[in-house]
Amino acid sequence: MPLLNVRVGWFVLAAGLVLAWAGCASPASRISQNQSEFDAYPADTQAKIRAGEVAVGFTAPQVRMALGVPDRVYTRTTDTGSSEVWVYRAKRNSIGIGVGVGMSAGSFSGTGAAGSWDPDETMRVVFGVGRVTSVERASK
C-alpha cells in the first residue's frame, strides 16, 4: 500500500506542476515561442501584444500571442453575416483532480448574443474575414 501512496503523491505533484506551468503562460512566453513572427509586426502592435491587449485589425495569431488560447470559440450569425467569437474567461487559481466517464463536445451557455454574458467571461474578441472587428469587455 505505501507504494501506491508514493505513486499517487508523485502524480498529484506532477499534475500540479503542469497546471501551474500552463497557467503561467504570459505574452512574454508566447512572444518568445513566436519571436520571428513578432519581430515582423509594427511597433504599436508589438507594444499592445506585450501588454496583453488586442485591437481591431489584429489577426488570430496576434490575438493568441497577446491573450493565449481562447476558453471558448463559437460562430455568431446575424443579418449582416457570420463572425467567429473567441471568449476569454477570468482565470482562477485552483487545482482539482477528478475522475469521470463520458464525452463532451465543449460547453456552451447563453446565446452568444452581446448582452448575455456568463458570469466568469471577461472578454470576447470578434473576427470577421480573418481580422478582429470588435473587442467586447464584460461590464462588472
PATOR-720775 format. One line per 5 residues: number of its first residue (from 1); their letters; for each residue x, y, z of N, C-alpha, C, O, CB. Coordinates in steps of 0.001 Angstrom, whole numbers, plus 500000, padded with zeros to 6 digits. Atoms other than C-alpha are relative to their C-alpha. Glycine has a CB too. Example, Ala and Ser with C-alpha at 12.3 -4.5 7.8 and 13.67 -1.06 7.14 Angstrom:
residues 2
1 = as = 500890/498810/500000/512300/495500/507800/500900/501200/500000/501936/501181/500665/499008/500027/501246 ~ 499180/498810/499940/513670/498940/507140/499230/501090/500730/499739/502198/500899/500414/500462/498585
end
This chain:
residues 140
1 = mplln = 500807/498794/500000/500000/500000/500000/500849/501269/500000/500455/502234/499345/499083/499999/501193 ~ 499189/498782/500024/502819/502551/500679/500465/500355/498587/500579/501536/498259/501207/499838/500913 ~ 499572/499738/501368/503982/502163/497055/498915/500744/499230/499217/501647/498449/500354/498690/499287 ~ 501113/499323/500647/500530/503213/495851/499924/501454/500443/499705/502338/499615/498687/499282/500306 ~ 500025/498630/499482/500604/506298/498097/501096/500849/499381/500869/502018/499071/500143/499997/501515
6 = vrvgw = 498892/499266/500606/504004/507309/496686/499674/500324/498549/499912/501442/498091/501312/499189/500091 ~ 500359/499764/501401/502778/506898/493113/498926/501072/499870/499027/501950/499013/499519/498704/499351 ~ 501061/499004/500027/499626/508904/493789/500572/501368/500348/500218/502365/499719/498864/499619/500976 ~ 499358/498739/499609/501719/511590/495519/500786/500613/498854/500684/501814/498606/500920/499778/501190 ~ 499226/499498/501144/504061/511895/492530/499079/500462/498881/499348/501467/498223/500957/498918/499478
11 = fvlaa = 500954/499607/501033/501096/512014/490164/499384/501358/500332/499281/502223/499463/498898/498933/499847 ~ 500603/498739/499579/499473/514817/492155/501002/501139/499842/500643/502216/499364/499511/499911/501462 ~ 498969/498979/500137/502749/516753/492252/500229/500341/498528/500292/501517/498167/501311/499529/500649 ~ 499771/499769/501430/503331/516309/488504/498814/500738/499377/499006/501668/498594/500240/498661/499267 ~ 501184/499335/500536/499746/517302/487686/499958/501458/500444/499622/502338/499652/498723/499270/500444
16 = glvla = 499970/498631/499485/500068/520385/489889/501024/500861/499270/500749/502017/498948/500305/499992/501489 ~ 498967/499252/500718/503295/521439/488182/499579/500303/498568/499822/501401/498068/501313/499223/500001 ~ 500473/499777/501366/501776/521006/484729/498943/501095/499986/498984/501984/499136/499434/498697/499396 ~ 501051/498984/499937/498727/523063/485704/500594/501373/500316/500181/502374/499729/498946/499619/501057 ~ 499371/498730/499658/500897/525761/487267/500747/500570/498799/500665/501767/498524/500957/499825/501186
21 = wagca = 499261/499545/501168/503111/525927/484184/499044/500508/498933/499294/501555/498337/500874/498875/499441 ~ 500954/499590/501028/500126/526138/481837/499332/501313/500386/499085/502158/499526/498939/498908/499779 ~ 500648/498783/499542/498518/528844/483957/500912/501212/499993/500430/502343/500036/499467/499797/501369 ~ 499042/498898/499961/501697/530945/483935/500357/500511/498616/501161/501435/498491/501252/499568/500714 ~ 499703/499532/501346/501776/531349/480174/499661/501481/499933/498592/501905/500371/499209/499188/498922
26 = spasr = 500166/498554/500060/502176/535042/479504/500292/500474/498590/500816/499719/497771/500919/500711/501019 ~ 499626/499486/501315/502501/537289/476492/501505/499835/499730/501898/499507/498610/499606/501475/499887 ~ 498551/500132/500199/506284/537214/477028/500390/498588/499576/501222/498416/498686/500744/500377/501280 ~ 499659/501377/500373/506422/533418/476859/499458/499660/498620/500105/498941/497859/499452/499009/501036 ~ 500560/500266/501331/504136/533325/473819/500786/500744/498923/500958/500235/497815/498513/500408/499947
31 = isqnq = 499167/499251/500943/506233/536020/472120/501289/499240/499727/501701/499106/498575/500312/501412/500544 ~ 498722/500704/500188/509439/534058/472713/499828/498735/499160/500755/498323/498462/500614/499641/501360 ~ 500268/501184/500815/507827/530996/471122/499754/500359/498539/499836/499494/497666/498802/499245/500553 ~ 500308/499533/501358/506973/533084/468030/500792/501271/499687/500266/502198/499073/498476/500261/499841 ~ 499204/498782/500050/509821/535611/468089/500122/500594/498598/499948/501802/498436/501364/499723/500540
36 = sefda = 499811/499443/501346/510424/535954/464333/498704/500605/499463/498727/501644/498803/500507/498914/499039 ~ 501294/499453/500417/506711/536458/463661/499734/501318/500725/499297/502291/500110/498858/498987/500281 ~ 500207/498801/499192/506501/539005/466499/500869/501152/499499/500404/502289/499409/500304/499710/501476 ~ 499069/498961/500457/509549/540909/465220/499538/500673/498709/499926/501809/498437/501382/499403/499794 ~ 500477/499447/501263/507790/541454/461869/498811/500950/500185/498436/501648/499243/499614/498873/499063
41 = ypadt = 501156/499145/499764/504848/543296/463481/500438/501450/500195/501561/501701/500634/499210/499509/501224 ~ 499699/498586/499733/504708/547125/463620/500185/500236/501507/499682/499472/502330/498866/500910/499448 ~ 499670/499702/498596/505942/548714/466873/498755/500149/500870/498747/499673/502005/500832/501275/500083 ~ 501204/499823/499172/502436/549690/468067/499295/498675/500261/498728/498477/501335/499031/500974/499326 ~ 500582/501330/499815/501179/546125/467542/500827/499216/501012/500267/498541/501876/499924/499235/498652
46 = qakir = 499126/500677/499035/504207/544747/469422/499725/500495/501420/499677/499698/502356/501483/500226/499638 ~ 500247/499432/498665/503505/547118/472338/498696/499473/500589/498636/499136/501772/499960/501539/499933 ~ 501289/500512/499510/499874/546007/472596/500124/498526/500391/499623/498117/501439/498896/500176/498923 ~ 499836/501423/499695/500822/542318/472459/500772/499826/501301/500380/499022/502147/500723/499273/498846 ~ 499212/500081/498747/503482/542810/475186/499127/500310/501220/499302/499715/502284/501204/500985/499950
51 = ageva = 500882/499593/498895/500784/544464/477347/498806/499059/500168/497992/499253/501071/499499/501423/499769 ~ 501132/500918/499908/498345/541584/476743/498709/500624/499528/497634/500291/500027/499836/499523/501410 ~ 501159/499317/500535/495993/543808/474762/499818/499650/498528/500769/499263/497850/500135/501516/500183 ~ 500294/500219/501413/494286/543379/471391/499235/501206/499467/498680/501994/500232/499186/498683/499789 ~ 500675/498867/500616/492826/545848/468912/499321/499549/498717/499646/498503/498155/500993/501147/499719
56 = vgfta = 500651/500241/501281/490553/545963/465898/501085/499955/498929/501989/500790/498897/498925/501103/499683 ~ 499016/500170/501067/492506/544743/462876/501020/498914/500283/501711/498472/499366/500711/501288/499763 ~ 499063/501075/499658/494577/542135/464762/499597/498715/499280/498420/498485/499002/500044/499772/501538 ~ 500247/501329/500562/494920/538695/463187/499873/498994/501142/500187/499305/502291/501142/499582/499016 ~ 500127/501045/498982/494205/535436/465023/501344/499697/500674/501377/499584/501899/499432/498723/499374
61 = pqvrm = 498727/500246/499316/497938/534749/465637/500400/501137/500952/500991/500877/502000/501096/499792/498974 ~ 499677/498874/499118/498352/538246/467125/499173/499940/501285/499688/500206/502371/499756/501339/499276 ~ 500862/500117/498818/495387/537720/469466/500491/498861/500880/500570/499008/502099/498521/499769/499589 ~ 499503/501146/499233/496708/534292/470501/501279/500362/500741/501479/499948/501883/500247/498795/499077 ~ 498750/499600/499364/500110/535834/471223/499736/500928/501193/500413/500830/502216/500919/500692/498979
66 = algvp = 500304/499044/498936/498574/538604/473350/499210/499378/501145/499507/499631/502313/499232/501166/499435 ~ 500937/500494/498982/495836/536671/475186/500070/498504/500264/499569/498028/501282/498617/500343/499597 ~ 499971/501450/499857/496550/532985/474688/498838/499360/499273/498096/500022/498547/499977/499607/501466 ~ 501064/500772/500638/494180/530298/473526/498670/500364/500663/498587/500424/501890/500277/498459/500105 ~ 501287/499646/499390/490524/531258/473999/499410/498838/500783/499704/497673/500514/499014/500451/498929
71 = drvyt = 500675/501019/499201/488425/529415/476549/498832/499381/499252/498440/498249/499535/499516/500593/501308 ~ 501131/500497/500788/485573/529031/474068/499989/500742/498674/500355/501916/498611/498639/500187/500762 ~ 500136/499399/501330/485012/529699/470365/498624/499615/499462/498213/498458/499556/501153/499526/499023 ~ 501272/500311/500636/481662/529974/468630/499784/500935/498815/500502/501921/498651/498833/500115/501011 ~ 500355/499176/501155/480107/531417/465479/498742/500780/500322/497753/500224/500798/499799/499132/498729
76 = rttdt = 501149/499117/499802/477751/534371/465734/499456/500341/498613/500200/500814/497755/500395/501309/500810 ~ 500618/499712/501288/475318/534765/462840/498934/501072/500185/498036/500940/501016/499390/498715/499375 ~ 500979/498910/499968/473387/537984/462271/499527/500258/498577/499929/499560/497645/500609/501301/500634 ~ 500474/499674/501344/471586/539568/459340/501107/500564/499111/500944/500622/497892/498859/500993/500082 ~ 498882/499479/500797/474928/541066/458242/501039/498930/499689/501995/499195/498960/500665/501154/500728
81 = gssev = 499065/501087/500300/476730/537709/458169/500434/499260/501246/499852/499420/502319/501214/500537/499285 ~ 499484/500804/498896/478721/535345/460360/501356/500509/500439/502134/501028/499638/500092/498528/499602 ~ 498689/499657/499457/481657/536041/462619/500380/498953/501036/499525/498300/501633/500001/501433/500625 ~ 499496/500929/498988/483833/533925/464862/500281/500791/501260/500863/501874/501201/501283/499247/499510 ~ 499829/499313/498726/483875/534869/468534/500878/499158/500902/500611/497977/501126/498636/500284/500673
86 = wvyra = 499116/500653/499025/486695/533996/470930/499647/500557/501368/499637/501772/501567/501531/500233/499662 ~ 500385/499608/498648/485670/534061/474588/501151/499721/500965/501740/498640/500964/498718/499249/500447 ~ 498989/500147/498948/488132/534632/477420/499307/500133/501342/498473/501016/501542/501146/501059/499853 ~ 500609/500035/498670/487181/533853/480997/501020/500419/501051/502227/500360/500819/499448/498590/500315 ~ 499127/499674/498878/488579/535016/484317/500753/498750/500411/500161/497678/500535/499194/500579/501195
91 = krnsi = 499188/501138/499577/491429/532756/485361/499944/499912/501513/500141/500897/502224/501474/500131/499501 ~ 500049/500234/498556/491054/531248/488780/501145/499093/500384/501446/498134/499673/498641/499383/500430 ~ 498930/500853/499500/493907/529778/490773/499401/498851/500781/498978/499007/501926/500986/500799/500877 ~ 500524/501169/499313/492754/526300/491600/500598/498755/499385/500967/498725/498211/498461/499958/499934 ~ 499534/501300/500461/493902/522752/491331/498959/498985/500421/498534/498944/501576/501420/499646/500574
96 = gigvg = 500986/501016/499683/491481/519917/491126/500308/498725/499250/500859/498749/498150/498594/500486/499671 ~ 499818/501296/500630/491617/516258/490341/498651/499314/500018/497982/499252/501050/501098/499141/500726 ~ 501285/500663/500075/488595/514400/489143/500087/498756/499150/500980/498606/498316/498950/500937/499451 ~ 500092/501226/500773/487670/511065/487744/498583/499919/499469/497620/500129/500207/500371/498737/500857 ~ 501340/500082/500555/484790/510598/485380/500004/499236/498700/501051/498953/498117/499421/501383/499791
101 = vgmsa = 500176/500717/501252/483445/508798/482399/498966/500766/499200/497942/501186/499741/499566/498507/500232 ~ 500971/499318/500837/481701/510430/479481/500671/500702/498852/501885/500615/498670/499199/500985/500809 ~ 499497/499272/501152/482077/512552/476416/499422/501404/500026/498329/501637/500542/499643/499275/498675 ~ 500470/498632/500083/481786/516252/475793/500536/500626/498735/501684/500397/498357/500420/500812/501236 ~ 499569/499267/501191/481934/518391/472692/500281/501444/500365/500357/502294/499478/498935/499922/498884
106 = gsfsg = 499779/498629/499557/482592/521505/474772/498789/500477/500769/497745/499825/500795/500289/500934/498806 ~ 501127/499489/499233/480414/523633/476929/499561/501325/499420/500359/502074/498857/500362/500151/501489 ~ 500554/498752/500499/478167/526474/475995/498818/500364/500862/497926/499555/501113/499591/499889/498509 ~ 501189/499523/499297/475814/528529/477998/499714/501399/499510/500637/502144/499181/500190/499971/501554 ~ 500382/498714/500551/473938/531567/476906/499814/499877/498496/500008/498809/497917/501051/501071/500333
111 = tgaag = 500282/500020/501430/473093/532526/473355/501158/500521/499178/501159/500380/497955/498770/500806/499703 ~ 498919/499400/500745/476314/534245/472434/499667/501412/499543/500483/502059/498886/500341/499146/498819 ~ 500367/498635/500362/474451/537496/471948/500773/500966/500888/501187/500611/501992/498464/500226/500135 ~ 499163/499026/499299/476250/540635/473060/499536/500244/501430/500364/500555/502286/500015/501308/499242 ~ 500490/499699/498670/474006/541051/476110/499978/498836/500965/499653/499043/502134/498663/500542/499897
116 = swdpd = 500133/501156/499124/474176/537522/477536/501373/499432/500359/501858/498499/499719/499135/498922/499335 ~ 498661/500413/499581/477487/537101/479319/499917/498995/501135/499097/499132/502043/500832/501215/500429 ~ 499842/500897/498864/478423/534181/481529/500702/500793/501097/501452/501720/500789/500809/498697/499613 ~ 499419/499217/498907/479485/535423/484984/501528/500079/499990/502094/501073/500447/499558/499425/501297 ~ 498536/499972/499957/483152/534500/484503/500639/500458/498690/501865/500469/498581/500519/498634/500352
121 = etmrv = 499439/499477/501244/483548/535858/480955/500528/501402/500226/499883/502217/500885/498947/499996/498874 ~ 499416/498670/499864/485841/538874/480767/500093/500721/498667/500018/501949/498615/501370/499904/500625 ~ 499804/499367/501294/486297/539459/477045/499548/499089/498878/499656/497866/498962/501457/500384/499808 ~ 500311/500695/501250/485023/538478/473616/500712/500740/498882/500634/501964/498777/498447/499924/499740 ~ 499312/499439/501150/487114/539019/470519/499279/499474/498764/499196/498264/498553/501538/499625/499990
126 = vfgvg = 500821/500362/501144/485053/539046/467325/500821/500160/498718/501426/501203/498471/498712/500867/499948 ~ 499261/500006/501265/486612/538132/463969/499032/500003/498828/498012/499314/498848/500936/498778/499917 ~ 500702/500019/501274/485268/538890/460513/501047/500019/498900/501890/500916/498870/499008/501206/499867 ~ 499053/500126/501113/487227/537841/457423/501449/500001/500510/502307/500688/499955/499790/501149/498986 ~ 498638/500224/499537/490296/536853/459441/500625/501081/500864/501783/500953/501261/500840/499806/498857
131 = rvtsv = 499461/498920/499163/490732/540061/461440/498991/500380/501085/497788/500173/500927/500355/501241/499135 ~ 500865/499573/498900/489357/541418/464712/499152/501177/499515/499670/502164/498994/500842/500394/501270 ~ 500919/498924/500349/486271/543540/464064/499469/500725/501236/499037/501874/501155/498843/499450/499189 ~ 500375/499327/498749/485402/544251/467699/500565/499238/501192/500793/498030/501137/498460/500121/500122 ~ 499543/500555/498735/486641/543679/471228/498970/500411/501032/498789/501599/501302/501453/500497/500384
136 = erask = 501056/499741/499036/483871/543352/473811/500494/499618/501389/501009/498518/501586/498709/499220/499636 ~ 499575/500276/498633/484637/543590/477521/498774/499946/500904/497828/500716/500739/501008/501074/500497 ~ 501114/500135/499062/482331/542488/480312/499966/501219/500914/501008/501709/501351/500124/498688/500832 ~ 500137/498907/499033/480965/545280/482474/499658/499372/501343/498621/498725/501488/498897/501046/499556 ~ 500181/500633/498686/481291/544205/486083/499800/501043/501053/499629/500711/502226/501192/499120/500361
end
